């Protein structure tokens, strides 16, 4: 019986669509999209577009590293994006509305984010709330508080040096957000 199971597992699937299961299907789709866009436009495979994509994904890339560890240990965290939004609204509010120096605003952001993580961690470990429920609650709370802080409005007027971190390219290649 065991030899039959091993033999069946080693057999290739007869259905062509079965080969697209797992990570193979999205990978083939991504490659097909890249080929299509490369042939359809002359700017897709340019260095400028590559740097632009790199600039756009840095925040998500940093967050995904942390989420990878959470997923590897069998957990889940739905609140990551909302806590990021809350952190940015707190920084904008403390720096621009409250008039505190940017260094103090960044300190508030780090403390606030750590508090959110501590609260979810306590809910999961000490109170045995399932991680899905605890992070879903934090997601809703963080998004709501971020909306309350800004009253649904944009926060503008950051110092020039702060804005230039995402614009100036070091050695003509990478911005400070990527470095």
N, C-alpha and C positions, 0 to 999 in steps of 0.2 A: 504494500500500500504506500509506504514512504517513497519507494523508488518511483512509483507511478506519479506521485505528487511532484517530485523533483524533476522528472522528465517533462511533465506538463508545464512547469514553471520556466524551463529552459526553451520551450517552443515559442517561436515568433507568432504574433497574432496574425490571423488570416484576414481580418478586417483592416483595411487601410486607415480608417478613422481611429481605430484603437491605438495606432502608433502615435497619434497626436495627444495622448493623455499625459498627464503630469506636466513637466516643464517643457516638453518638446513642442507642443502646439503653440504656446505663446512665443517661444523662441523662433519658430518658423515664421509666425506672423510678424514679429519684429524685423527679422531679416528681410522678409518680403516688402514690408513697409519702407525699410531703408533703401532697398534697391529701387522701388517705385519712386520715392522722393529724390533719389540721386539722379535718376534718369529724367524726372519731370522738371527739375529746377537746377540751376547752376550754383545756387548758394547753399544747398543742404550740406554738402561735404566740404564746406569752407572752414577755415580756422576760426573765423569770426563767429560762425554759427556754433561751432564746438565750444568756444569760450562762453558764448551766451547761454548754452545749455548747462555748462558747468556752473555758471553764476546762479542759474535758476534752481538747481537741485542741491545746493550746498546745505541749506537748512534741513531739507527732508533727508538728505544723506546722513547728517549728524544725528537726527532723531531716529533714523532707521538703525543705526548702530546700537543705540540703547534698546530699541524694540527687539532687535535680534536676540539680545541676551534674555529679555523677558520671555520671548517665545521659546527659546532653547530650553528654559527651565520649566516649560509647560504652562506659563502664565499668559495673561492677556492684559493690555492696557488700552482702553478706548479713549482715555482722556488726554493723550499726548498733544494733539493738535489744539484742543481747547485751553490747556494749560499754557501752551506757547502763545496763543492769542491773548490770554489774560496777562501773561508776563509782558508782552509788548505794549499792551494798553496801560499797565501800571508804569512801565518805563516812560511812555509818552506823557502820561498824566503828571508824574512826579517831576519830570524834567521841564515840561513846557507849561503846564497849568500851575503846579505848585511852585515852580521856579527853583527847584533844588538843582545842584550841580549834577552833571551826567554821571559822574562816578557814584554819587549817592543813589541816583535812580537805578543804576545797574546793581548796586548792593541790594536795594529793595526788591528788584526782580529776582535775584538769586535766592534771597530769603523767602520770598513768596512762593517761588517754584518748589523750593525745598519743603516748605510747609504743606503744599498740596501733595507732594509725594509722601511726606510723613503721615498725613491724614489718611490717605488711601492705604498705606502700609499698615497703619494701626487698625483700620477697618478690616483688612484682610487677615492679619495675624492675630490681633488681640480679640476682636469681636467675631471672627470667623464668618465674615460676610464674603460671599463668593466674589472673586476678583472681577468678574464680568459686571456684577451689580455695583460694586464699589467704584469701579472706574467709570461706569455709565453715569453714576450719580455725580462724580467729580467732573465729568465732561459737561453735564448740564449746568452744574453750579459755576464752573469756571467760565463757560460761555455766557451765562447770565450776568455774572459779576463784571466781566469784560464789557458787556453791552451797557450795564448800569454806569460804569466808570466814564464811558465816552458818550453816553446818551445816544448811541448809534451814529456818532459823527466821527470824521477822520481827525486825527491829531497831526498837526503840521507845525513847522517851525523849529526843526531840530538844528543844532549847530552845524555849520558848514563842514567842520572836520569829521563829524559823525556821518553826514551824508556822503562825503567823499570816500568813505571806507568801501562802499559798494560801487563806486564809479571809477576811481583812479586805478590804473593797472600798473602793478609793480613790474619793472623791466619790460613794460609793454605787453604783458601776458596775463597775469593773474591779479584779481582784486584782493583786498584784505579779507573779504568774506570767504574766499576760496582758500587762501593761504592759511 
